Amino acid sequence: MKRQILIIDTSAILSGKPINFPDSEMITTPSVSEELSPGGRDYRNFEFLKEKGLIIQSPSKESILKIKKIAEETGDINRLSNADIELLALALDKIMMKNRDVCILTDDYSIQNIANNLNIDYKNISQKSSCNTYKN
């Protein structure tokens, strides 16, 4: 059975909506954690997610370079922050692992565009939808 990995974007945390996916591994990047200022509701949501098992992990440099190249090709490069690029690169790293379904939780259209270009599943946190299973 494949284990689902959810890559959590800043927009998912800022939405204030509950992120509850039992039996899924939740991961984000150090850059996403740096976008949240200590104190306030959003930071408390982030701390709660960490208590529920949110892992903070850096992507590979190779995947970062690949994401930047694709973002230049699609015209999204100027709309992506470093956190966005790292998030997409982390998703790309996780897809390379066997027996993993990867889904990005984000409301960011540029992230969604690059994810779509790479056949990486994503879920728009503000709308009801479910992550589709990525098939490599």
Secondary structure as a PSIPRED ss2 file (coil, helix, strand):
# PSIPRED VFORMAT (PSIPRED V4.0)

   1 M C   1.000  0.000  0.000
   2 K C   1.000  0.000  0.000
   3 R E   0.000  0.000  1.000
   4 Q E   0.000  0.000  1.000
   5 I E   0.000  0.000  1.000
   6 L E   0.000  0.000  1.000
   7 I E   0.000  0.000  1.000
   8 I E   0.000  0.000  1.000
   9 D C   1.000  0.000  0.000
  10 T H   0.000  1.000  0.000
  11 S H   0.000  1.000  0.000
  12 A H   0.000  1.000  0.000
  13 I H   0.000  1.000  0.000
  14 L H   0.000  1.000  0.000
  15 S C   1.000  0.000  0.000
  16 G C   1.000  0.000  0.000
  17 K C   1.000  0.000  0.000
  18 P C   1.000  0.000  0.000
  19 I C   1.000  0.000  0.000
  20 N C   1.000  0.000  0.000
  21 F C   1.000  0.000  0.000
  22 P C   1.000  0.000  0.000
  23 D C   1.000  0.000  0.000
  24 S E   0.000  0.000  1.000
  25 E E   0.000  0.000  1.000
  26 M E   0.000  0.000  1.000
  27 I E   0.000  0.000  1.000
  28 T E   0.000  0.000  1.000
  29 T C   1.000  0.000  0.000
  30 P H   0.000  1.000  0.000
  31 S H   0.000  1.000  0.000
  32 V H   0.000  1.000  0.000
  33 S H   0.000  1.000  0.000
  34 E H   0.000  1.000  0.000
  35 E C   1.000  0.000  0.000
  36 L C   1.000  0.000  0.000
  37 S C   1.000  0.000  0.000
  38 P C   1.000  0.000  0.000
  39 G C   1.000  0.000  0.000
  40 G H   0.000  1.000  0.000
  41 R H   0.000  1.000  0.000
  42 D H   0.000  1.000  0.000
  43 Y H   0.000  1.000  0.000
  44 R H   0.000  1.000  0.000
  45 N H   0.000  1.000  0.000
  46 F H   0.000  1.000  0.000
  47 E H   0.000  1.000  0.000
  48 F H   0.000  1.000  0.000
  49 L H   0.000  1.000  0.000
  50 K H   0.000  1.000  0.000
  51 E H   0.000  1.000  0.000
  52 K C   1.000  0.000  0.000
  53 G C   1.000  0.000  0.000
  54 L C   1.000  0.000  0.000
  55 I E   0.000  0.000  1.000
  56 I E   0.000  0.000  1.000
  57 Q C   1.000  0.000  0.000
  58 S C   1.000  0.000  0.000
  59 P C   1.000  0.000  0.000
  60 S C   1.000  0.000  0.000
  61 K H   0.000  1.000  0.000
  62 E H   0.000  1.000  0.000
  63 S H   0.000  1.000  0.000
  64 I H   0.000  1.000  0.000
  65 L H   0.000  1.000  0.000
  66 K H   0.000  1.000  0.000
  67 I H   0.000  1.000  0.000
  68 K H   0.000  1.000  0.000
  69 K H   0.000  1.000  0.000
  70 I H   0.000  1.000  0.000
  71 A H   0.000  1.000  0.000
  72 E H   0.000  1.000  0.000
  73 E H   0.000  1.000  0.000
  74 T H   0.000  1.000  0.000
  75 G C   1.000  0.000  0.000
  76 D C   1.000  0.000  0.000
  77 I H   0.000  1.000  0.000
  78 N H   0.000  1.000  0.000
  79 R H   0.000  1.000  0.000
  80 L C   1.000  0.000  0.000
  81 S C   1.000  0.000  0.000
  82 N H   0.000  1.000  0.000
  83 A H   0.000  1.000  0.000
  84 D H   0.000  1.000  0.000
  85 I H   0.000  1.000  0.000
  86 E H   0.000  1.000  0.000
  87 L H   0.000  1.000  0.000
  88 L H   0.000  1.000  0.000
  89 A H   0.000  1.000  0.000
  90 L H   0.000  1.000  0.000
  91 A H   0.000  1.000  0.000
  92 L H   0.000  1.000  0.000
  93 D H   0.000  1.000  0.000
  94 K H   0.000  1.000  0.000
  95 I H   0.000  1.000  0.000
  96 M C   1.000  0.000  0.000
  97 M C   1.000  0.000  0.000
  98 K C   1.000  0.000  0.000
  99 N C   1.000  0.000  0.000
 100 R E   0.000  0.000  1.000
 101 D E   0.000  0.000  1.000
 102 V E   0.000  0.000  1.000
 103 C E   0.000  0.000  1.000
 104 I E   0.000  0.000  1.000
 105 L E   0.000  0.000  1.000
 106 T C   1.000  0.000  0.000
 107 D C   1.000  0.000  0.000
 108 D C   1.000  0.000  0.000
 109 Y H   0.000  1.000  0.000
 110 S H   0.000  1.000  0.000
 111 I H   0.000  1.000  0.000
 112 Q H   0.000  1.000  0.000
 113 N H   0.000  1.000  0.000
 114 I H   0.000  1.000  0.000
 115 A H   0.000  1.000  0.000
 116 N H   0.000  1.000  0.000
 117 N H   0.000  1.000  0.000
 118 L C   1.000  0.000  0.000
 119 N C   1.000  0.000  0.000
 120 I C   1.000  0.000  0.000
 121 D E   0.000  0.000  1.000
 122 Y E   0.000  0.000  1.000
 123 K E   0.000  0.000  1.000
 124 N C   1.000  0.000  0.000
 125 I C   1.000  0.000  0.000
 126 S C   1.000  0.000  0.000
 127 Q C   1.000  0.000  0.000
 128 K C   1.000  0.000  0.000
 129 S C   1.000  0.000  0.000
 130 S C   1.000  0.000  0.000
 131 C C   1.000  0.000  0.000
 132 N C   1.000  0.000  0.000
 133 T C   1.000  0.000  0.000
 134 Y C   1.000  0.000  0.000
 135 K C   1.000  0.000  0.000
 136 N C   1.000  0.000  0.000
